[in-house]
Amino acid sequence: MTQTTTEVPVRVAVGDLAPHINKAMNALDAAARNTRLEAGLLELVRTRASQINGCAYCVDTHTRDAVEGGDDPRRLYALPVWRESPFFTPRERAALELTEAMTRLSQSPVGDDTITRTAEHFTEVELAELIWSITVINAWNMLGATARPWPLS
């Protein structure tokens, strides 16, 4: 079976056109990656937010990073249905719940109950780092889904 692909053109090369902001965003991303949180958990969070936001580049990038980091592709396939899947730990489930709540903020506010449930699995510092990490991937997703500044290859 031959696989065909469709080239998706760059809409707006925001990084090239506003390099000072791109540099700051990359610095924020680097800071958000320097956490106590497990790399695999962060890739699940980044992938799930990217799926919800419809950022093809970020979904591709973070699923590949997760697999390269040793995650089972089966878990990534089940990520959209994590609530019904047995493949995720309680800590991962808490992070995914918070990710979905923050990513869908326009639908409803993040409730105290969500924060409380998440805090049961993370230290205060880890929770703060998780919130920052979710914030950063959502910002990247807004760029990727809107401007499509990076070609997918």
N, C-alpha and C positions, 0 to 999 in steps of 0.2 A: 504494500500500500504506500503510495507516494503522498507525502505531506506537503501541502502548499501553505504558503504564508502570505500575509498581506502587510505591506509596509504602511506604518502609521506615521505620517509626517509630524515633525515638530511644529507646534502652533506658534509658540513664542519662546525664544531662547532667553529666558529670564536671567539665567546665570551669566550669560555673556553680556546682556544688555544692562544689567545692574550688578556688576561684579562686587561692589562694596557690600551690598545686602547679601549676596550669595556667600561671600567670605564670612560674614557674621553668622549666617544660618549654618554653615559648615562647622563653625566654632561651637555653636549651641549644640549641634548634633554630636560633636566629639565629647562635649561635657556630659551630655545625656547618656553616652555609652560608657562613661567612666563611673560605674555604679557597683554596688555590692550584689546586684541582682544577677541571676544566672543568665548566661548568653542565650541559652535555649528558650527560656521563659520570655526574654525580650523579643526574640524572633517570632514567637507565637503571638505576642501582643502586637508587634508591628504588622505581621501578616493579617491578623484579624481586623485591625483598624483599616488597613489598606483594602481589604475585601469589601468592607462596609462602604468605604469612600469611593470605591470604583477606580482606584489608581492601579492600572495594569502594570506599570513599571515597578512600583513598590511591591505588588503581590509577587511578581516574578523574582525580584531581587531578594526579598525576605524568605520566600519558600526555598530558593536555591541556597541561601545562607544557612537556613535551618538544616537542610539535608547535608550540606557540607560540614556542618557542626555536629553531625551524628544523629539528628532527629529522624524518626521513622516517617517516611512519606505517607504512610497510612494515617498517622495523626494529622498531618497537614490536609489530607483529603477530607477528614472528618471535622476540621476546624469550624466550618459554618454550622455544624450541628453538635458542637461540643457539649451542650447540656444533655443531649441524649446519648452521648458516646462514653464508653468506659475508659477511654485512652488518656484521660487527663487527671492529674493529681488535684487534691483540694486547693493547693497553693496556685496552681495554674488556673483552675476554675475561678478562683477569687480574682486573679489578675484579668482574666477574660471578661468576667462580669463588669469590672470597673472600666475596662477598655470599651466595651459596648456602650455602657452608660455615658462615658465621656464623649465618645464618637457620635452618639445620637443625642447630644445635648439639646439640639433644637426641638426634639420631640418631647423631652421632659428633663427636669433638672436631675442632677445626681443626688440621690437621696442619702440621708444620714445612715439608713439601713445598709446601703451598698458600701459606704465607707466603713461602717462597723464590721460588716462581714469580711471585707478585704483586710482590715486591720488585724483580724484574728490570725492571719497567715503571714504578716509582714511586720517587721519592726517599724517604729515611727520613721526612721531614716529611709528604710526600704520603701515604705509607702510614699514618702515624698519623692524619692527617685522614680518610682513607678508612675506617679502622676506626671512628673516632668517628661518621662519617656513617652507616655501616651500623648502628651501635648505636642511634643516634637514630631512624632510620626504623623499626627493629624495635620500639622502645618506642612510637612513634606507632601502629604496626600493632596492637600488643597492645591499646591503648586503643580504636582504631577497630573492630577485629573483635569485641571483647568488649562494649564499652558502646554502640557505634554512636552516639556523641555528636553527630555532625554530619550533618544531612540531606543527602542527595544530590539535587541538582536539575539 
